[in-house]
Amino acid sequence: MVTALADDIWWYDLTGVNATLVDDDGALTLVDTGLPWHGNELIAGLSNAGYELRNLDRILLTHFDLDHVGGLTAFDGIDVPIYVGKRDAPLVTGERSPPLGNHKGAFQRLVSPFVDAPDNDVVSLADGDTVGSFTTYHTPGHTPGHVCYVSESLSLGLLGDLVREDSGRFEPSPWLLSYDTDAVTRSISEFAERAPDFDIAVPGHGVPFEKNGSERLARLAATL
């Protein structure tokens, strides 16, 4: 099932991790894909929102992690491009393995047998690149290629695992789950300063905010 956050925005609560479905001025966009066993839920959610699988136009990924790319295999054979930050793109395609010299990278390597490279075309994004109404913001730390996406026209911020919602507020990605928490802190501060205002904020984990999303992020940044 999906929950409507606005007329053109739906939230998937995939048992501990989030995905988002967006009708971006007619271009149906799925953001993140959960774990490998979430594929059926993702496809069912399209129907719940009034669409069919053939209506899907593109997939945006905030980063490479099992719980955000695992469901990609549900879309094998479907002609939709996958967009991801350029430093995480080689991990998504399987051209490069996560580094063993970093605690988070070592964990990613451990679970890599559960991640299949997609059949779809993978398009790498740099900071400032646009996809439809979304602007890409490189926000490294949780992973080297982590990105957030903001649509001014939809007043929507897709935050991935830069932050997580906890008890009604944003918290930074913690050390255990991040490549570099100093980089996380810098990314939160820089993103809060650079990004335009948005109301709806969807983190990778926790409950989305439907109002004052960028203000909530700015409040977190002010404490770091």
C-alpha positions in Angstrom: 0.0 0.0 0.0 1.0 3.6 -0.5 0.0 6.7 1.5 -0.7 10.0 -0.4 1.4 12.9 0.9 0.0 15.3 -1.8 -1.9 15.0 -5.0 1.1 13.7 -7.0 3.2 12.2 -4.2 2.9 8.8 -2.5 4.9 7.2 0.4 5.8 3.6 0.6 6.4 2.4 4.1 8.4 -0.8 3.3 8.8 -2.1 6.9 11.6 0.1 8.1 12.7 1.7 4.9 10.9 4.2 2.6 10.3 4.6 -1.1 8.4 7.4 -2.9 6.3 7.5 -6.0 6.0 10.9 -7.7 4.0 12.0 -10.7 6.4 14.6 -11.9 4.4 16.5 -14.4 3.4 13.3 -16.2 6.7 11.5 -15.7 6.0 8.7 -13.1 9.1 8.5 -10.9 10.0 5.9 -8.2 12.6 7.0 -5.7 14.5 4.1 -4.0 13.4 0.5 -4.1 13.7 -1.1 -0.7 15.0 -4.6 -0.1 15.0 -7.5 -2.5 11.7 -8.8 -1.3 9.9 -5.5 -1.6 9.4 -5.7 -5.4 5.9 -7.0 -5.2 4.9 -4.2 -2.8 6.4 -1.6 -5.1 4.5 -2.8 -8.1 1.2 -3.2 -6.0 1.7 0.4 -4.9 1.7 1.6 -8.4 -1.8 0.1 -8.8 -2.9 1.6 -5.5 -1.9 5.1 -6.7 -3.9 4.5 -10.0 -1.1 3.5 -12.3 0.2 0.4 -14.0 3.8 -0.9 -14.3 3.9 0.3 -17.9 3.3 3.9 -16.7 6.6 4.0 -14.8 9.1 6.4 -16.5 12.2 6.4 -14.3 13.8 5.3 -11.1 15.9 7.7 -8.9 18.2 6.2 -6.3 19.5 8.3 -3.4 22.4 5.9 -2.9 23.7 2.4 -3.0 22.7 0.3 -0.1 20.9 -3.1 0.0 17.7 -1.5 1.5 17.5 1.1 -1.2 18.5 -0.8 -4.4 17.4 -4.3 -3.5 14.0 -4.0 -5.2 15.5 -3.0 -8.6 15.3 -6.5 -9.9 11.5 -6.3 -9.9 12.0 -3.9 -12.9 14.3 -6.0 -14.9 13.0 -6.1 -18.5 11.1 -2.9 -18.0 12.5 -0.1 -20.1 13.1 2.6 -17.4 16.4 4.3 -16.7 17.9 4.3 -13.3 19.5 7.5 -12.0 22.1 7.6 -9.2 24.9 9.7 -7.9 28.1 9.2 -10.0 30.2 7.9 -7.1 27.7 5.2 -6.2 26.8 4.3 -9.9 29.7 1.8 -10.3 28.4 -0.1 -7.3 24.9 -0.2 -8.6 26.1 -1.6 -12.0 28.5 -4.0 -10.3 31.5 -2.5 -12.0 33.1 -1.9 -8.6 32.8 -3.5 -5.2 32.5 -1.6 -1.9 35.8 -1.0 -0.2 36.9 -3.3 2.6 38.9 -0.6 4.2 35.8 1.2 5.5 33.5 -0.3 8.1 30.4 0.6 6.1 32.0 -0.5 2.9 32.9 -3.8 4.5 29.3 -4.4 5.5 28.1 -3.5 2.0 30.6 -6.1 0.6 29.3 -8.7 3.1 25.7 -8.3 1.8 26.7 -7.8 -1.9 25.6 -11.4 -2.8 22.0 -10.3 -2.1 22.3 -7.3 -4.6 21.9 -8.0 -8.3 23.0 -5.5 -10.9 20.0 -4.2 -12.8 19.4 -4.9 -16.5 18.3 -1.3 -16.9 20.4 1.6 -18.2 22.1 3.3 -15.2 22.7 7.1 -15.6 25.1 8.8 -13.2 24.3 12.2 -11.8 26.6 15.0 -10.6 25.8 17.8 -8.2 23.3 20.2 -9.8 22.1 17.8 -12.5 18.4 17.8 -13.1 15.9 15.0 -13.9 12.5 16.4 -14.7 11.7 18.9 -11.9 14.3 17.4 -9.5 17.7 18.9 -8.8 20.4 16.6 -7.6 22.4 17.6 -4.5 25.6 15.6 -3.8 25.5 14.9 0.0 28.3 12.4 0.7 28.9 10.8 4.1 26.4 8.0 4.4 27.9 6.8 1.2 30.4 8.6 -1.0 27.8 9.0 -3.8 24.8 9.8 -1.7 22.5 12.4 -3.3 19.3 14.2 -2.3 16.7 15.4 -4.7 14.5 18.5 -4.5 11.6 19.5 -6.7 10.7 23.2 -6.1 7.5 22.8 -8.1 6.3 20.0 -5.9 7.8 21.4 -2.7 9.4 18.0 -2.2 12.7 17.0 -0.7 13.9 13.4 -1.0 16.6 13.0 1.6 17.6 9.4 1.5 19.8 8.4 4.4 21.4 11.8 4.9 19.1 12.0 7.9 16.5 9.9 9.5 13.3 10.7 11.3 13.2 9.9 15.0 10.5 10.9 17.5 9.3 13.7 15.3 12.7 15.2 14.4 15.6 14.7 12.0 18.8 13.0 13.2 22.0 12.6 11.2 23.0 9.3 9.7 24.9 7.5 12.6 28.5 6.3 12.6 27.6 2.6 12.3 25.7 3.2 9.0 27.9 5.9 7.5 31.2 6.0 5.6 32.2 9.3 7.2 30.1 11.1 9.9 32.1 14.3 9.5 31.1 14.4 5.9 27.5 13.7 6.9 27.6 16.8 9.2 29.0 18.9 6.4 26.5 17.6 3.9 23.6 18.4 6.2 24.8 22.0 6.8 25.6 22.6 3.1 22.4 21.1 1.8 20.3 23.0 4.3 21.9 26.2 3.1 21.9 25.5 -0.6 18.6 23.8 -1.2 15.4 25.8 -1.9 12.6 25.6 0.7 10.3 22.6 0.5 7.4 21.4 2.6 7.3 17.6 2.1 10.4 15.9 3.3 10.9 12.1 2.9 13.8 10.5 4.7 15.0 7.0 4.0 13.9 5.8 7.4 11.1 7.1 9.7 8.0 9.1 9.0 7.9 11.8 6.3 7.0 15.3 7.2 4.3 17.0 5.1 5.0 20.5 6.2 8.1 22.7 6.9 10.5 20.0 5.8 13.4 22.3 4.9 12.8 24.3 8.2 13.1 21.1 10.2 16.4 20.3 8.4 17.7 23.8 9.0 17.0 23.3 12.7 19.1 20.2 12.8 21.9 21.9 10.9 22.0 24.6 13.5 22.7 22.1 16.2 25.7 20.4 14.4 
